[in-house]
Amino acid sequence: MPYWVRVTRRGDRCTGAISPDGIRWTEVGSSEVELGATAYVGLTLTSCLGVDEDHAGTGTGAFDNVDVVSRTAGEVWSVPRPALAAGDLRATAGADAVELAWTDPDLSARYKVLRAAAADAPYETIANGIGAAGFGTRVRYADATGTPGTTYHYAVAKTNRAGRGPLSKSAAATMPTPSVPRLTSAAAAFANMGVPFTFLLRASHEPVRFAADGLPDGLRVDKRTGLISGTPARTGEFTVTTTAGNAAGQATGTLALTVGTPPPAPWTYGDLGDVILDDRAYGTLGVVAVRTPGSTAHQDGTFVVRGAGTDLTVNNQGMTGQFVRRPVSGDCEVTVRLVSRAGAGGDRVGLLMTKSLSPFDQAAGAIVTGGTSAQLMLRPTVAGKSTFTGNGAVTAPCLLRLKRTGTHFTASASSDDGATFTPLAEGDIPGFGDAPYYVGLVVCSRDPLARSTTEFDEVSITPM
């Protein structure tokens, strides 16, 4: 968040797209819909948490930059330029930066921050797209880019697609002398060759410049924000020297970056839940927030799955963790060898079948908890809890098997290299349906800030 959505209608063909910035669009689906000559256009929101269930709840959303354009009639409606100035702008000298705060009850508001070196000097823009974090009406911004001891004058202006609104009243404060930054971002990161990658360098005491030396070809660092992004062009182990600095000095650290090979098609991978790149942009985190992104690499038939996450039954509502999967249709039996696991003592790893890639959807699994106990996991209702039944004692390496027959699921395990399989438990998921679903490997460390690294091989999927 925020992100952009667009629906385009051409005759009976409706196409949806999403974008991180309103410029680069990715199509997410297209379908024939008989809407007739006249159709209503608007905004909708659902919490997807049911109505009568114990976990039911409402959702709150904020939309801006709405416009409706017709191929024949032109612009039907568009958002006007902001008419009101922000109120109650305050500037105070904090420990490391000038801290600005102002009030706007519009949760979707985005602001431009301007600064001048004197009361009668011209303003320069120092930040764009600043909005409230969470659901508060106070908007905050910290400026550490000035010269310590200099008094600056600030103003803010609300912006949208139509342009910039009027400036707020000015507020002034003296830039403090900050403490030297200390790097706080993770010391290790994992990527795959040919797959887009992002990693955020973090440091205390309001750093204003970053560097990352030793990145592989295809990756670059934004010197202002510390965002490392791009698509790695080769595999390998890379030692990246990272720095974060401000007016008081700079800190240096090391990032161990591993670039592997992604799983072959039709396998794909990703985290179940909402990946949070920068938690400072949020007032609170959702049930299925993933604060440490996972990754999956593949080499010589072995899947190396690295996953964090809170649990496979977070708040009895959702699942989090790294999920490497492929689509299947109809009944099937999937078997895998759990080779090894490391990094988290109480992790949950194994096989998973999910109706969709939503972390709240119906699912079944053959799951090993803490490396010792194999169980059948069932999530029979959307946004309901996952139950774990059966209790087979296992140690890696071992084989896991999960079988679907209609709405019936059976889990089993083998500790003798597949000579015999011991049933764990079985159960039903009513309404799992006949549509294609996903089968694969899941790893959840059950620690939001640490990954579990699990190796799987000998994966087989047998239609029934």
C-alpha positions in Angstrom: 0.0 0.0 0.0 -0.7 2.3 -1.6 -1.3 0.7 -5.0 -3.3 1.5 -8.1 -6.1 -0.6 -9.6 -7.8 -0.2 -13.0 -10.7 -1.9 -14.8 -11.1 -1.5 -18.5 -14.3 -2.4 -20.4 -14.3 -2.9 -24.2 -17.6 -4.3 -25.3 -18.2 -7.3 -23.1 -14.5 -7.8 -22.3 -13.5 -6.6 -18.8 -9.8 -6.5 -17.9 -8.2 -5.8 -14.5 -4.7 -4.4 -13.9 -2.7 -3.2 -10.9 0.3 -0.8 -10.6 2.6 0.3 -7.8 2.7 3.9 -9.2 -0.1 4.4 -11.7 2.5 4.2 -14.6 3.7 0.6 -14.8 0.6 -1.6 -15.1 0.3 -5.4 -14.8 -2.7 -7.2 -16.2 -4.2 -9.6 -13.6 -7.2 -11.0 -15.4 -9.7 -10.6 -18.3 -13.1 -12.1 -18.8 -16.3 -11.7 -20.9 -19.1 -10.1 -18.8 -22.5 -9.1 -20.2 -23.0 -5.7 -18.6 -25.4 -4.2 -21.1 -25.3 -0.7 -22.6 -25.2 1.1 -19.3 -23.2 0.0 -16.2 -22.4 1.5 -12.8 -18.8 2.4 -11.9 -17.7 2.8 -8.3 -15.6 1.6 -5.4 -16.1 -1.5 -3.2 -14.5 -3.1 -0.2 -14.9 -6.3 1.8 -13.1 -7.6 4.8 -13.4 -11.2 3.6 -13.9 -12.3 7.2 -17.4 -13.5 7.1 -20.6 -12.2 8.8 -21.7 -14.6 11.6 -18.3 -16.3 12.4 -16.4 -15.6 15.6 -13.6 -14.0 13.6 -16.0 -11.7 11.6 -14.9 -8.1 11.3 -15.3 -5.0 9.1 -12.6 -3.4 6.9 -11.7 0.2 6.2 -10.3 1.4 2.9 -9.3 4.8 1.5 -9.3 5.6 -2.2 -8.0 8.6 -4.1 -7.1 9.7 -7.7 -10.3 8.2 -9.0 -11.1 8.9 -12.6 -13.6 7.5 -15.1 -12.9 7.8 -18.9 -15.1 6.8 -21.7 -13.7 6.0 -25.2 -16.7 7.8 -26.8 -17.6 10.5 -24.2 -14.1 11.3 -22.9 -13.6 12.2 -19.3 -16.7 11.2 -17.3 -15.4 12.1 -13.9 -12.0 12.9 -12.3 -10.8 14.0 -9.0 -10.4 17.8 -8.6 -7.3 19.5 -7.5 -7.1 19.8 -3.6 -8.8 23.0 -2.5 -7.9 23.2 1.2 -4.5 23.8 2.8 -3.2 21.4 5.5 -3.8 22.7 9.0 -1.8 22.7 12.2 1.7 22.2 10.7 4.2 21.9 13.5 8.0 21.7 13.2 10.2 20.6 16.2 13.9 19.8 16.5 14.1 16.1 17.4 17.2 14.1 18.4 18.4 13.5 14.8 16.0 15.4 12.5 13.4 18.2 12.3 10.1 16.4 12.9 7.1 17.7 11.1 3.4 16.8 11.9 0.1 18.1 10.5 -3.5 17.1 10.5 -5.7 15.7 7.7 -8.8 13.5 8.3 -8.4 12.2 4.7 -6.7 8.9 5.1 -5.8 8.7 1.4 -4.1 12.1 1.3 -0.6 12.5 -0.1 1.6 15.5 0.5 4.5 17.4 -0.9 7.0 18.7 1.7 8.8 22.0 0.9 11.6 23.7 2.7 13.2 27.2 2.6 16.4 28.5 4.2 14.8 31.7 5.3 11.3 33.1 5.8 11.4 35.1 2.6 13.4 32.5 0.5 11.9 30.4 -2.2 10.8 26.9 -1.3 12.3 23.7 -2.6 10.6 20.3 -2.6 12.3 17.8 -0.3 9.7 15.0 -0.4 6.7 13.7 -2.3 3.9 11.2 -1.7 4.0 11.6 2.1 0.9 10.1 3.8 -0.4 9.0 7.2 0.8 5.7 8.6 -2.0 3.5 9.9 -5.4 5.0 10.6 -4.4 8.2 12.4 -5.2 11.7 11.1 -1.7 13.0 12.0 0.7 13.0 9.1 4.4 12.9 10.0 7.7 13.4 8.2 11.3 13.7 9.5 13.8 15.9 7.7 17.5 15.2 8.4 18.9 16.5 5.1 19.8 20.0 6.2 22.9 21.6 7.8 23.0 21.2 11.6 22.4 24.5 13.4 20.5 26.0 10.5 16.9 27.2 11.0 14.6 26.0 8.2 11.1 27.1 7.2 8.7 24.4 6.1 5.3 24.1 4.3 3.3 21.2 3.0 0.8 20.9 0.2 -1.8 18.2 -0.6 -1.4 16.6 -4.0 -3.3 14.3 -6.4 -3.5 13.5 -10.1 -5.0 16.9 -10.8 -2.1 18.8 -9.3 -1.0 20.5 -6.1 -3.2 22.3 -3.6 -2.5 25.5 -1.6 0.5 25.7 0.7 0.0 25.4 4.5 1.1 28.1 6.9 4.9 28.0 7.5 6.6 26.4 10.5 10.2 26.7 11.5 12.8 24.7 13.4 16.5 24.4 13.8 18.2 21.3 12.3 19.8 19.3 15.1 23.2 17.5 15.1 22.3 13.8 14.8 24.1 10.8 16.2 26.1 8.5 13.9 23.9 5.9 12.2 24.0 2.2 13.2 22.9 -0.3 10.6 19.9 -2.4 11.7 18.9 -4.3 8.5 19.4 -8.1 8.2 23.0 -9.3 7.6 21.9 -11.9 5.0 19.5 -11.9 2.0 18.5 -14.4 -0.7 17.7 -13.9 -4.3 17.4 -15.9 -7.6 19.0 -15.2 -11.0 16.5 -13.7 -13.4 13.9 -12.9 -10.7 13.2 -9.3 -9.5 14.6 -8.7 -6.0 14.2 -6.0 -3.3 16.0 -5.5 0.0 15.9 -2.4 2.2 18.9 -1.2 4.1 17.9 0.2 7.5 19.8 2.2 10.0 19.1 4.2 13.2 19.5 8.0 13.7 17.9 9.2 10.4 20.5 8.3 7.7 20.3 10.5 4.6 22.6 8.5 2.3 23.3 4.8 1.6 25.8 2.8 -0.4 26.2 -0.9 -1.3 29.5 -2.0 -2.9 29.9 -5.4 -4.4 26.4 -6.0 -5.7 26.1 -8.5 -8.6 25.2 -7.3 -12.0 21.5 -6.3 -12.3 21.2 -4.9 -8.8 21.5 -1.3 -7.7 21.0 0.7 -4.5 19.0 3.9 -4.2 21.5 6.2 -2.4 18.7 8.2 -0.8 16.3 5.5 0.5 18.7 2.5 0.8 16.5 0.3 -1.4 18.4 -2.4 -3.3 16.4 -3.6 -6.3 16.7 -5.1 -9.7 17.2 -8.5 -11.3 20.4 -10.5 -10.5 22.1 -11.6 -13.7 24.2 -14.4 -12.2 24.3 -16.8 -9.3 26.9 -16.9 -6.5 27.7 -15.8 -3.0 28.3 -12.0 -2.8 29.8 -10.0 0.1 28.3 -6.6 -0.1 29.8 -3.7 1.9 26.9 -1.5 3.1 27.1 2.1 4.5 24.6 4.5 6.0 25.5 8.1 6.8 24.3 11.5 7.9 25.8 14.8 9.0 27.6 13.2 12.0 29.3 10.3 10.1 28.6 6.9 8.7 28.3 3.2 9.7 29.6 0.3 7.7 28.4 -3.3 7.6 28.4 -6.4 5.5 25.5 -8.0 3.7 25.9 -11.7 2.7 23.8 -12.0 -0.5 23.1 -15.5 -2.0 21.8 -15.6 -5.5 20.5 -19.0 -6.6 18.5 -20.6 -9.4 14.7 -20.4 -9.2 12.6 -23.6 -9.4 11.8 -24.8 -13.0 8.4 -24.1 -14.5 5.6 -24.8 -13.8 6.8 -24.3 -10.2 6.5 -20.8 -8.7 7.2 -19.5 -5.2 6.2 -16.7 -2.9 5.1 -15.8 0.7 1.6 -16.6 1.9 0.5 -13.3 3.4 1.4 -9.6 3.0 5.1 -9.0 2.6 6.2 -5.8 4.5 9.2 -4.2 3.0 9.2 -1.3 5.5 7.1 -1.5 8.7 7.5 2.3 9.3 4.9 2.9 6.6 2.2 1.2 8.7 0.6 2.1 12.0 -0.3 -1.5 12.7 0.4 -4.7 10.8 -2.3 -7.1 9.6 -2.9 -10.7 10.7 -0.9 -12.2 7.9 1.9 -9.7 7.7 5.3 -11.2 6.6 8.1 -9.1 8.1 10.9 -11.3 6.8 10.5 -12.3 3.1 11.2 -15.9 2.1 12.8 -17.3 -1.0 13.1 -20.7 -2.8 16.1 -21.9 -4.8 16.4 -25.1 -6.8 19.5 -27.2 -7.7 19.9 -30.7 -9.0 16.4 -31.7 -8.0 16.6 -30.2 -4.5 14.3 -27.4 -3.4 15.9 -25.1 -0.8 13.0 -23.3 0.8 13.6 -20.4 3.2 10.6 -19.1 5.1 9.7 -17.0 8.1 6.2 -16.1 9.1 4.2 -16.3 12.4 2.3 -19.6 11.9 0.1 -21.7 9.6 -2.8 -20.7 11.8 -2.2 -17.1 12.7 -4.9 -15.8 15.1 -7.0 -18.8 13.9 -7.5 -17.0 10.6 -4.6 -17.1 8.2 -1.4 -18.7 7.1 2.1 -17.2 6.7 5.3 -18.7 5.3 7.1 -19.4 2.1 5.1 -21.6 -0.4 6.7 -23.1 -3.5 3.9 -24.6 -5.6 2.4 -25.6 -9.0 -1.2 -25.8 -10.1 -3.0 -29.1 -10.4 -6.5 -30.3 -11.3 -8.4 -33.2 -9.8 -7.4 -35.8 -7.3 -3.7 -36.4 -6.7 -1.1 -37.8 -4.3 2.0 -35.8 -3.6 5.1 -37.3 -2.0 8.3 -35.5 -0.9 11.5 -36.3 1.0 12.2 -33.8 3.8 16.0 -33.8 3.7 17.0 -31.3 6.4 15.8 -28.2 8.3 17.7 -25.5 10.2 17.4 -22.0 11.7 14.2 -22.3 13.8 13.4 -24.8 16.6 9.6 -24.7 16.4 9.1 -24.4 12.7 6.3 -26.0 10.6 7.4 -27.4 7.2 6.0 -30.0 4.8 3.4 -30.5 2.0 0.5 -28.1 1.4 -2.6 -28.1 -0.9 -4.4 -24.8 -1.1 -7.6 -23.8 -2.9 -6.0 -20.5 -3.9 -2.9 -18.4 -3.0 -5.0 -16.4 -0.5 -3.5 -17.0 3.1 -7.1 -17.2 4.3 -8.4 -19.9 1.9 -9.1 -23.6 2.5 -6.0 -25.8 2.7 -4.7 -29.2 3.8 -1.2 -30.3 4.6 1.2 -33.0 5.9 3.2 -30.9 8.3 6.2 -31.6 10.5 6.4 -29.3 13.6 9.8 -28.8 15.3 11.4 -31.5 13.2 9.8 -34.3 15.3 6.0 -34.4 15.0 4.2 -35.1 11.7 0.5 -34.2 11.5 -2.4 -33.7 9.1 -3.3 -30.0 8.9 -6.9 -29.1 7.8 -8.3 -25.6 7.2 -11.9 -26.4 6.4 -13.4 -22.9 6.3 -12.2 -19.6 4.7 -10.5 -17.4 7.3 -11.0 -20.1 9.9 -8.4 -21.9 12.1 -6.1 -24.7 10.9 -6.4 -27.9 12.9 -3.5 -30.4 13.4 -4.4 -34.0 14.1 -2.4 -37.3 14.4 1.1 -37.4 15.8 3.7 -39.4 14.0 7.3 -39.3 15.4 9.7 -38.4 12.6 13.3 -37.1 12.1 14.9 -35.9 8.9 15.4 -37.4 6.4 11.9 -38.7 6.1 9.1 -39.0 3.5 5.8 -37.1 3.7 2.7 -37.9 1.6 -0.6 -36.0 1.2 -3.5 -37.5 -0.8 -6.7 -35.8 -2.0 -9.8 -37.8 -3.1 -12.6 -35.3 -3.7 -13.0 -33.4 -0.5 -11.2 -36.1 1.6 -7.5 -35.6 2.6 -5.1 -38.2 4.0 -1.6 -37.6 5.4 1.1 -40.2 6.0 4.8 -40.4 6.7 7.7 -42.8 6.2 10.9 -43.2 8.2 12.3 -46.1 6.2 12.8 -44.5 2.8 9.3 -45.3 1.6 9.3 -49.0 2.4 6.2 -48.4 4.6 4.0 -45.4 5.2 2.4 -44.8 8.5 -1.1 -43.0 8.3 -1.2 -39.8 10.4 -4.8 -38.7 10.1 -7.5 -38.0 7.5 -10.4 -35.6 7.2 -12.7 -33.6 4.9 -12.8 -30.1 3.6 -16.4 -29.5 2.3 -16.6 -27.3 -0.7 -12.9 -27.6 -1.8 -14.3 -27.7 -5.3 -13.3 -28.9 -8.8 -11.3 -25.9 -9.9 -7.5 -26.0 -10.3 -5.7 -25.6 -7.0 -2.1 -25.5 -5.8 0.2 -28.2 -4.5 3.6 -27.7 -3.0 6.1 -27.2 -0.2 5.6 -24.8 2.7 8.1 -23.5 5.3 7.0 -21.3 8.3 9.7 -20.6 10.9 7.0 -19.4 13.4 9.3 -16.5 14.1 8.5 -13.3 12.2 12.1 -12.1 12.2 14.0 -15.4 11.4 13.9 -17.8 8.5 13.8 -21.6 8.6 15.9 -23.2 5.8 14.5 -26.5 4.7 15.7 -28.8 1.9 13.2 -31.1 0.0 13.9 -33.5 -2.8 12.2 -36.5 -4.6 9.0 -34.5 -5.2 6.4 -36.5 -7.1 2.8 -35.7 -7.9 0.6 -38.6 -9.0 -2.9 -38.0 -10.5 -5.5 -40.3 -9.0 
